[in-house]
């Protein structure tokens, strides 16, 4: 990271540190406000070096923790932000945090994730990760396979179709 990028990163971190801390707050409205702010403003950052470092070093783990939030809207925003960032950047080892977060949410019957729409969004995110870097799945393959076997038992026909397509790609 160049000197100029380092300075820009430190300024960017100062502007966004409060929202990172808010993602871990007990009050759901505070978490929601922080997620909405990230959703609205985060990808406006033009410097990819700054945003990638922020994403990998500061935002990834709190976002994955949001996947287990009780509020569906928060989970949806967390998935949306993650998806946008994964689309924008090449993967390094982010999938090693994201995949276990998704598996933990969708690996039980009855599903820990009650919303069919959110389950579909999780599966789309997994597909995106697989398309970006299939080797990231190797350490998690057995857990992902067990999760997919349970997803195939879902009553939602769209979920079964998406899960089947995911199996083929996997």
Wavefront OBJ file of the C-alpha trace (Angstrom):
o trace
v 0.000 0.000 0.000
v 1.464 3.352 -1.041
v 1.828 6.276 1.372
v -1.055 8.167 -0.222
v -3.304 5.086 -0.072
v -2.380 4.584 3.578
v -3.437 8.140 4.410
v -6.669 7.740 2.456
v -7.332 4.451 4.211
v -6.825 5.969 7.671
v -9.244 8.785 6.810
v -11.766 6.293 5.400
v -11.457 4.144 8.527
v -12.042 7.147 10.791
v -15.207 8.021 8.852
v -16.553 4.448 9.037
v -15.281 3.141 12.386
v -18.457 4.216 14.180
v -20.629 2.196 11.793
v -18.419 -0.861 12.312
v -18.915 -0.526 16.062
v -22.649 -0.015 15.540
v -22.892 -3.358 13.700
v -22.010 -5.022 17.003
v -24.505 -3.010 19.077
v -27.319 -4.751 20.961
v -29.951 -2.305 19.682
v -31.331 -3.430 16.330
v -32.153 0.081 15.098
v -28.518 1.096 15.555
v -27.383 -1.966 13.584
v -29.970 -1.219 10.895
v -28.851 2.410 10.563
v -25.210 1.335 10.208
v -26.061 -1.281 7.572
v -28.193 1.186 5.607
v -25.350 3.687 5.716
v -22.879 1.090 4.428
v -25.349 -0.056 1.762
v -25.860 3.523 0.593
v -22.322 4.915 0.771
v -19.727 2.159 0.947
v -19.413 1.367 -2.732
v -19.129 5.058 -3.620
v -15.499 4.843 -2.511
v -13.508 5.073 -5.731
v -10.161 3.898 -4.354
v -10.267 0.101 -4.631
v -7.149 -0.344 -2.491
v -8.740 1.539 0.410
v -12.106 -0.187 0.130
v -10.607 -3.670 -0.246
v -8.436 -3.225 2.850
v -11.396 -1.883 4.831
v -13.586 -4.786 3.662
v -11.067 -7.479 4.480
v -9.661 -6.068 7.723
v -12.642 -4.379 9.372
v -16.020 -5.093 7.768
v -15.993 -8.798 6.863
v -16.328 -10.347 10.316
v -19.075 -7.990 11.598
v -21.020 -8.563 8.362
v -20.807 -12.340 8.764
v -22.071 -11.945 12.340
v -25.111 -10.101 10.926
v -26.063 -13.309 9.060
v -27.194 -14.676 12.431
v -29.215 -11.591 13.425
v -32.809 -12.085 14.553
v -34.086 -9.370 12.212
v -34.636 -10.454 8.593
v -34.045 -6.969 7.135
v -30.596 -6.856 8.766
v -29.674 -10.249 7.348
v -30.833 -9.144 3.879
v -28.743 -5.970 4.026
v -25.723 -7.922 5.250
v -26.019 -10.361 2.346
v -26.511 -7.504 -0.125
v -23.421 -5.628 1.054
v -21.339 -8.803 1.046
v -22.525 -9.666 -2.455
v -21.625 -6.230 -3.804
v -18.150 -6.386 -2.287
v -17.510 -9.938 -3.527
v -18.592 -8.838 -7.017
v -16.230 -5.854 -6.913
v -13.066 -7.576 -5.655
v -11.183 -10.777 -6.266
v -11.310 -13.178 -3.348
v -8.325 -13.720 -1.126
v -9.550 -15.721 1.851
v -12.860 -13.962 2.559
v -14.830 -17.071 1.685
v -13.239 -18.828 4.672
v -15.299 -16.494 6.877
v -18.410 -16.172 4.709
v -19.028 -19.872 3.975
v -19.103 -20.987 7.647
v -21.468 -18.098 8.430
v -23.891 -19.240 5.757
v -23.529 -22.930 6.611
v -24.266 -22.223 10.282
v -27.466 -20.460 9.276
v -28.731 -23.082 6.802
v -27.367 -26.401 8.059
v -30.261 -27.428 10.292
v -33.777 -28.674 9.767
v -35.962 -26.889 10.674
v -33.906 -24.112 9.147
v -32.361 -21.517 11.425
v -33.154 -19.156 8.567
v -36.972 -18.962 8.472
v -37.204 -16.682 5.422
v -37.256 -18.446 2.063
v -36.098 -15.245 0.339
v -33.056 -14.957 2.600
v -32.216 -18.638 2.098
v -32.265 -18.031 -1.657
v -30.028 -14.957 -1.256
v -27.575 -17.012 0.818
v -27.461 -19.636 -1.923
v -26.896 -16.954 -4.587
v -24.012 -15.599 -2.516
v -22.514 -19.091 -2.279
v -22.832 -19.419 -6.063
v -21.061 -16.102 -6.533
v -18.248 -17.228 -4.240
v -17.984 -20.480 -6.190
v -17.833 -18.599 -9.499
v -15.172 -16.219 -8.168
v -12.848 -18.866 -6.704
v -13.910 -22.502 -6.488
v -10.775 -23.450 -4.535
v -12.070 -21.471 -1.564
v -14.657 -24.234 -1.089
v -12.132 -27.063 -0.657
v -11.632 -26.644 3.128
v -15.393 -26.272 3.624
v -16.599 -28.869 1.132
v -17.983 -31.424 3.583
v -19.937 -28.791 5.546
v -21.276 -27.227 2.343
v -22.292 -30.666 1.008
v -24.220 -31.490 4.186
v -25.900 -28.072 4.061
v -26.913 -28.544 0.419
v -28.365 -31.978 1.200
v -30.609 -30.300 3.764
v -31.500 -27.451 1.430
v -32.719 -30.000 -1.116
v -35.367 -31.019 1.427
v -36.839 -27.494 1.336
v -40.502 -27.336 0.319
v -39.926 -24.236 -1.804
v -39.549 -25.375 -5.456
v -37.405 -22.332 -6.330
v -35.014 -23.249 -3.538
v -34.797 -26.842 -4.782
v -34.044 -25.611 -8.316
v -31.341 -23.213 -7.107
v -29.845 -25.871 -4.831
v -29.767 -28.377 -7.698
v -28.062 -25.839 -9.973
v -25.580 -25.095 -7.187
v -24.833 -28.829 -6.818
v -24.026 -29.052 -10.501
v -21.607 -26.097 -10.256
v -20.078 -27.450 -7.059
l 1 2 3 4 5 6 7 8 9 10 11 12 13 14 15 16 17 18 19 20 21 22 23 24 25 26 27 28 29 30 31 32 33 34 35 36 37 38 39 40 41 42 43 44 45 46 47 48 49 50 51 52 53 54 55 56 57 58 59 60 61 62 63 64 65 66 67 68 69 70 71 72 73 74 75 76 77 78 79 80 81 82 83 84 85 86 87 88 89 90 91 92 93 94 95 96 97 98 99 100 101 102 103 104 105 106 107 108 109 110 111 112 113 114 115 116 117 118 119 120 121 122 123 124 125 126 127 128 129 130 131 132 133 134 135 136 137 138 139 140 141 142 143 144 145 146 147 148 149 150 151 152 153 154 155 156 157 158 159 160 161 162 163 164 165 166 167 168 169 170
